Amino acid sequence: MPKFPVDAPKYKVIKSLEILGFRIVREKEHISMERINPDGTKTPLTMPNHPKIKSSTLRTICTQAGITRNDFLDAYEKA
């Protein structure tokens, strides 16, 4: 199983999350994203606005947003 990327570039993480259905709502000190689910509910996601995102931060973001490890890594490969 591939590992989470260490010090992943912000643009690639955002692109991966967009592949998973998230869109940017606001971008200041943090980046706020959300996904509208098929049942009409929204899944919020907040990540720091740093040039590189640590692997531990990525794991936390995925856990809080309900994204599986494999789904994120597949999207990251495509981005």
N, CA, C and O atoms as a GROMACS GRO file, in nm:
protein
  316
    1MET      N    1   0.085  -0.118   0.000
    1MET     CA    2   0.000   0.000   0.000
    1MET      C    3   0.089   0.125   0.000
    1MET      O    4   0.180   0.135   0.083
    2PRO      N    5   0.066   0.217  -0.091
    2PRO     CA    6   0.150   0.340  -0.093
    2PRO      C    7   0.127   0.426   0.029
    2PRO      O    8   0.020   0.425   0.089
    3LYS      N    9   0.230   0.500   0.065
    3LYS     CA   10   0.222   0.588   0.181
    3LYS      C   11   0.164   0.723   0.141
    3LYS      O   12   0.163   0.760   0.024
    4PHE      N   13   0.116   0.794   0.241
    4PHE     CA   14   0.073   0.931   0.217
    4PHE      C   15   0.195   1.012   0.176
    4PHE      O   16   0.304   0.991   0.228
    5PRO      N   17   0.177   1.106   0.083
    5PRO     CA   18   0.291   1.188   0.041
    5PRO      C   19   0.342   1.275   0.156
    5PRO      O   20   0.263   1.330   0.233
    6VAL      N   21   0.473   1.286   0.166
    6VAL     CA   22   0.534   1.371   0.268
    6VAL      C   23   0.558   1.508   0.206
    6VAL      O   24   0.615   1.517   0.097
    7ASP      N   25   0.517   1.614   0.273
    7ASP     CA   26   0.529   1.750   0.222
    7ASP      C   27   0.472   1.763   0.080
    7ASP      O   28   0.541   1.802  -0.014
    8ALA      N   29   0.344   1.728   0.068
    8ALA     CA   30   0.275   1.735  -0.061
    8ALA      C   31   0.250   1.880  -0.100
    8ALA      O   32   0.212   1.960  -0.015
    9PRO      N   33   0.270   1.914  -0.227
    9PRO     CA   34   0.241   2.051  -0.271
    9PRO      C   35   0.092   2.083  -0.257
    9PRO      O   36   0.006   2.000  -0.286
   10LYS      N   37   0.064   2.204  -0.211
   10LYS     CA   38  -0.074   2.246  -0.186
   10LYS      C   39  -0.161   2.233  -0.311
   10LYS      O   40  -0.274   2.185  -0.302
   11TYR      N   41  -0.110   2.274  -0.427
   11TYR     CA   42  -0.191   2.271  -0.549
   11TYR      C   43  -0.232   2.128  -0.584
   11TYR      O   44  -0.342   2.106  -0.636
   12LYS      N   45  -0.144   2.030  -0.557
   12LYS     CA   46  -0.176   1.891  -0.591
   12LYS      C   47  -0.279   1.834  -0.493
   12LYS      O   48  -0.365   1.755  -0.532
   13VAL      N   49  -0.270   1.874  -0.366
   13VAL     CA   50  -0.369   1.830  -0.267
   13VAL      C   51  -0.507   1.886  -0.302
   13VAL      O   52  -0.606   1.815  -0.297
   14ILE      N   53  -0.512   2.016  -0.338
   14ILE     CA   54  -0.639   2.078  -0.375
   14ILE      C   55  -0.697   2.010  -0.498
   14ILE      O   56  -0.817   1.982  -0.503
   15LYS      N   57  -0.614   1.982  -0.598
   15LYS     CA   58  -0.660   1.915  -0.720
   15LYS      C   59  -0.715   1.776  -0.687
   15LYS      O   60  -0.817   1.735  -0.743
   16SER      N   61  -0.648   1.705  -0.596
   16SER     CA   62  -0.695   1.572  -0.555
   16SER      C   63  -0.831   1.580  -0.489
   16SER      O   64  -0.920   1.498  -0.516
   17LEU      N   65  -0.849   1.678  -0.401
   17LEU     CA   66  -0.977   1.695  -0.333
   17LEU      C   67  -1.087   1.737  -0.430
   17LEU      O   68  -1.202   1.698  -0.414
   18GLU      N   69  -1.052   1.816  -0.532
   18GLU     CA   70  -1.150   1.853  -0.634
   18GLU      C   71  -1.193   1.730  -0.714
   18GLU      O   72  -1.310   1.719  -0.752
   19ILE      N   73  -1.101   1.639  -0.739
   19ILE     CA   74  -1.136   1.514  -0.808
   19ILE      C   75  -1.236   1.435  -0.724
   19ILE      O   76  -1.323   1.366  -0.778
   20LEU      N   77  -1.224   1.444  -0.591
   20LEU     CA   78  -1.314   1.374  -0.500
   20LEU      C   79  -1.445   1.448  -0.477
   20LEU      O   80  -1.527   1.404  -0.397
   21GLY      N   81  -1.466   1.560  -0.545
   21GLY     CA   82  -1.595   1.629  -0.539
   21GLY      C   83  -1.599   1.753  -0.453
   21GLY      O   84  -1.705   1.814  -0.439
   22PHE      N   85  -1.488   1.793  -0.394
   22PHE     CA   86  -1.485   1.913  -0.311
   22PHE      C   87  -1.462   2.036  -0.397
   22PHE      O   88  -1.403   2.028  -0.505
   23ARG      N   89  -1.509   2.151  -0.348
   23ARG     CA   90  -1.483   2.277  -0.416
   23ARG      C   91  -1.441   2.380  -0.312
   23ARG      O   92  -1.481   2.373  -0.196
   24ILE      N   93  -1.360   2.476  -0.355
   24ILE     CA   94  -1.312   2.579  -0.263
   24ILE      C   95  -1.423   2.679  -0.235
   24ILE      O   96  -1.486   2.730  -0.327
   25VAL      N   97  -1.446   2.705  -0.107
   25VAL     CA   98  -1.547   2.802  -0.064
   25VAL      C   99  -1.478   2.933  -0.028
   25VAL      O  100  -1.525   3.041  -0.063
   26ARG      N  101  -1.363   2.922   0.046
   26ARG     CA  102  -1.294   3.040   0.093
   26ARG      C  103  -1.145   3.007   0.106
   26ARG      O  104  -1.108   2.894   0.139
   27GLU      N  105  -1.061   3.107   0.079
   27GLU     CA  106  -0.916   3.085   0.088
   27GLU      C  107  -0.850   3.207   0.152
   27GLU      O  108  -0.837   3.311   0.088
   28LYS      N  109  -0.810   3.192   0.278
   28LYS     CA  110  -0.737   3.298   0.350
   28LYS      C  111  -0.624   3.230   0.426
   28LYS      O  112  -0.536   3.171   0.362
   29GLU      N  113  -0.621   3.237   0.560
   29GLU     CA  114  -0.519   3.166   0.637
   29GLU      C  115  -0.538   3.015   0.624
   29GLU      O  116  -0.442   2.938   0.626
   30HIS      N  117  -0.664   2.974   0.610
   30HIS     CA  118  -0.699   2.835   0.587
   30HIS      C  119  -0.780   2.826   0.458
   30HIS      O  120  -0.836   2.925   0.412
   31ILE      N  121  -0.784   2.709   0.402
   31ILE     CA  122  -0.864   2.686   0.282
   31ILE      C  123  -0.987   2.606   0.325
   31ILE      O  124  -0.975   2.497   0.380
   32SER      N  125  -1.104   2.661   0.300
   32SER     CA  126  -1.230   2.593   0.332
   32SER      C  127  -1.286   2.535   0.204
   32SER      O  128  -1.300   2.604   0.103
   33MET      N  129  -1.318   2.407   0.210
   33MET     CA  130  -1.377   2.338   0.095
   33MET      C  131  -1.502   2.267   0.143
   33MET      O  132  -1.520   2.242   0.262
   34GLU      N  133  -1.590   2.234   0.049
   34GLU     CA  134  -1.707   2.156   0.084
   34GLU      C  135  -1.748   2.069  -0.034
   34GLU      O  136  -1.717   2.098  -0.149
   35ARG      N  137  -1.818   1.961   0.000
   35ARG     CA  138  -1.870   1.868  -0.101
   35ARG      C  139  -2.017   1.852  -0.074
   35ARG      O  140  -2.058   1.831   0.040
   36ILE      N  141  -2.097   1.862  -0.177
   36ILE     CA  142  -2.241   1.840  -0.164
   36ILE      C  143  -2.266   1.692  -0.196
   36ILE      O  144  -2.238   1.645  -0.306
   37ASN      N  145  -2.320   1.622  -0.099
   37ASN     CA  146  -2.344   1.478  -0.111
   37ASN      C  147  -2.473   1.451  -0.187
   37ASN      O  148  -2.557   1.539  -0.199
   38PRO      N  149  -2.489   1.329  -0.238
   38PRO     CA  150  -2.611   1.296  -0.313
   38PRO      C  151  -2.741   1.316  -0.235
   38PRO      O  152  -2.845   1.344  -0.294
   39ASP      N  153  -2.735   1.302  -0.101
   39ASP     CA  154  -2.857   1.320  -0.022
   39ASP      C  155  -2.882   1.466   0.014
   39ASP      O  156  -2.976   1.496   0.088
   40GLY      N  157  -2.799   1.557  -0.038
   40GLY     CA  158  -2.821   1.700  -0.015
   40GLY      C  159  -2.742   1.758   0.101
   40GLY      O  160  -2.740   1.880   0.118
   41THR      N  161  -2.679   1.674   0.181
   41THR     CA  162  -2.598   1.726   0.291
   41THR      C  163  -2.463   1.775   0.239
   41THR      O  164  -2.423   1.744   0.127
   42LYS      N  165  -2.394   1.853   0.322
   42LYS     CA  166  -2.264   1.907   0.283
   42LYS      C  167  -2.157   1.851   0.376
   42LYS      O  168  -2.178   1.838   0.497
   43THR      N  169  -2.042   1.818   0.318
   43THR     CA  170  -1.927   1.773   0.396
   43THR      C  171  -1.823   1.883   0.394
   43THR      O  172  -1.766   1.911   0.289
   44PRO      N  173  -1.798   1.948   0.509
   44PRO     CA  174  -1.698   2.056   0.513
   44PRO      C  175  -1.556   2.000   0.531
   44PRO      O  176  -1.537   1.890   0.582
   45LEU      N  177  -1.459   2.078   0.487
   45LEU     CA  178  -1.319   2.040   0.500
   45LEU      C  179  -1.238   2.168   0.516
   45LEU      O  180  -1.258   2.263   0.440
   46THR      N  181  -1.149   2.171   0.611
   46THR     CA  182  -1.063   2.287   0.632
   46THR      C  183  -0.919   2.240   0.638
   46THR      O  184  -0.888   2.144   0.708
   47MET      N  185  -0.831   2.308   0.565
   47MET     CA  186  -0.689   2.274   0.568
   47MET      C  187  -0.606   2.401   0.573
   47MET      O  188  -0.651   2.506   0.528
   48PRO      N  189  -0.485   2.392   0.626
   48PRO     CA  190  -0.401   2.512   0.635
   48PRO      C  191  -0.358   2.559   0.496
   48PRO      O  192  -0.341   2.477   0.406
   49ASN      N  193  -0.340   2.687   0.481
   49ASN     CA  194  -0.297   2.744   0.353
   49ASN      C  195  -0.145   2.756   0.353
   49ASN      O  196  -0.090   2.866   0.353
   50HIS      N  197  -0.078   2.641   0.353
   50HIS     CA  198   0.068   2.635   0.350
   50HIS      C  199   0.113   2.586   0.213
   50HIS      O  200   0.038   2.516   0.146
   51PRO      N  201   0.235   2.622   0.171
   51PRO     CA  202   0.283   2.575   0.040
   51PRO      C  203   0.293   2.423   0.032
   51PRO      O  204   0.270   2.364  -0.074
   52LYS      N  205   0.328   2.359   0.143
   52LYS     CA  206   0.338   2.213   0.148
   52LYS      C  207   0.257   2.162   0.266
   52LYS      O  208   0.256   2.224   0.373
   53ILE      N  209   0.189   2.048   0.246
   53ILE     CA  210   0.103   1.990   0.349
   53ILE      C  211   0.170   1.861   0.400
   53ILE      O  212   0.204   1.774   0.320
   54LYS      N  213   0.188   1.851   0.531
   54LYS     CA  214   0.251   1.732   0.590
   54LYS      C  215   0.159   1.611   0.580
   54LYS      O  216   0.037   1.625   0.570
   55SER      N  217   0.219   1.493   0.582
   55SER     CA  218   0.140   1.370   0.570
   55SER      C  219   0.046   1.352   0.689
   55SER      O  220  -0.066   1.304   0.672
   56SER      N  221   0.090   1.390   0.810
   56SER     CA  222   0.003   1.376   0.927
   56SER      C  223  -0.119   1.467   0.914
   56SER      O  224  -0.229   1.430   0.954
   57THR      N  225  -0.099   1.586   0.859
   57THR     CA  226  -0.211   1.678   0.837
   57THR      C  227  -0.306   1.623   0.732
   57THR      O  228  -0.427   1.635   0.746
   58LEU      N  229  -0.251   1.562   0.628
   58LEU     CA  230  -0.335   1.503   0.523
   58LEU      C  231  -0.422   1.390   0.580
   58LEU      O  232  -0.540   1.380   0.548
   59ARG      N  233  -0.363   1.307   0.664
   59ARG     CA  234  -0.440   1.198   0.724
   59ARG      C  235  -0.554   1.252   0.809
   59ARG      O  236  -0.665   1.200   0.805
   60THR      N  237  -0.527   1.357   0.885
   60THR     CA  238  -0.630   1.418   0.969
   60THR      C  239  -0.741   1.478   0.883
   60THR      O  240  -0.860   1.462   0.914
   61ILE      N  241  -0.704   1.547   0.776
   61ILE     CA  242  -0.803   1.607   0.685
   61ILE      C  243  -0.893   1.498   0.628
   61ILE      O  244  -1.015   1.513   0.626
   62CYS      N  245  -0.833   1.389   0.582
   62CYS     CA  246  -0.911   1.281   0.523
   62CYS      C  247  -1.004   1.216   0.624
   62CYS      O  248  -1.118   1.183   0.592
   63THR      N  249  -0.956   1.196   0.747
   63THR     CA  250  -1.039   1.136   0.852
   63THR      C  251  -1.159   1.224   0.882
   63THR      O  252  -1.272   1.176   0.890
   64GLN      N  253  -1.135   1.353   0.899
   64GLN     CA  254  -1.244   1.445   0.933
   64GLN      C  255  -1.345   1.459   0.820
   64GLN      O  256  -1.464   1.480   0.846
   65ALA      N  257  -1.300   1.448   0.695
   65ALA     CA  258  -1.391   1.464   0.582
   65ALA      C  259  -1.452   1.332   0.537
   65ALA      O  260  -1.534   1.329   0.445
   66GLY      N  261  -1.412   1.222   0.599
   66GLY     CA  262  -1.468   1.092   0.563
   66GLY      C  263  -1.416   1.038   0.431
   66GLY      O  264  -1.487   0.967   0.360
   67ILE      N  265  -1.292   1.070   0.399
   67ILE     CA  266  -1.229   1.022   0.275
   67ILE      C  267  -1.141   0.904   0.311
   67ILE      O  268  -1.059   0.913   0.403
   68THR      N  269  -1.157   0.792   0.241
   68THR     CA  270  -1.072   0.677   0.270
   68THR      C  271  -0.931   0.701   0.217
   68THR      O  272  -0.909   0.780   0.125
   69ARG      N  273  -0.838   0.630   0.278
   69ARG     CA  274  -0.697   0.642   0.239
   69ARG      C  275  -0.678   0.610   0.090
   69ARG      O  276  -0.611   0.684   0.018
   70ASN      N  277  -0.740   0.500   0.045
   70ASN     CA  278  -0.723   0.459  -0.095
   70ASN      C  279  -0.786   0.559  -0.191
   70ASN      O  280  -0.730   0.586  -0.297
   71ASP      N  281  -0.902   0.613  -0.156
   71ASP     CA  282  -0.966   0.713  -0.243
   71ASP      C  283  -0.877   0.834  -0.260
   71ASP      O  284  -0.860   0.884  -0.372
   72PHE      N  285  -0.819   0.883  -0.149
   72PHE     CA  286  -0.732   1.000  -0.159
   72PHE      C  287  -0.608   0.969  -0.242
   72PHE      O  288  -0.570   1.048  -0.328
   73LEU      N  289  -0.545   0.855  -0.216
   73LEU     CA  290  -0.422   0.821  -0.289
   73LEU      C  291  -0.448   0.801  -0.438
   73LEU      O  292  -0.364   0.837  -0.520
   74ASP      N  293  -0.565   0.745  -0.473
   74ASP     CA  294  -0.601   0.730  -0.616
   74ASP      C  295  -0.617   0.867  -0.681
   74ASP      O  296  -0.569   0.889  -0.792
   75ALA      N  297  -0.685   0.959  -0.613
   75ALA     CA  298  -0.705   1.094  -0.666
   75ALA      C  299  -0.572   1.168  -0.674
   75ALA      O  300  -0.549   1.245  -0.768
   76TYR      N  301  -0.484   1.146  -0.577
   76TYR     CA  302  -0.353   1.212  -0.575
   76TYR      C  303  -0.269   1.167  -0.693
   76TYR      O  304  -0.196   1.247  -0.752
   77GLU      N  305  -0.280   1.039  -0.728
   77GLU     CA  306  -0.206   0.987  -0.845
   77GLU      C  307  -0.255   1.052  -0.974
   77GLU      O  308  -0.175   1.079  -1.064
   78LYS      N  309  -0.385   1.079  -0.983
   78LYS     CA  310  -0.443   1.138  -1.105
   78LYS      C  311  -0.414   1.287  -1.115
   78LYS      O  312  -0.409   1.342  -1.226
   79ALA      N  313  -0.393   1.354  -1.002
   79ALA     CA  314  -0.374   1.500  -1.001
   79ALA      C  315  -0.237   1.537  -1.056
   79ALA      O  316  -0.203   1.655  -1.063
   0.00000   0.00000   0.00000
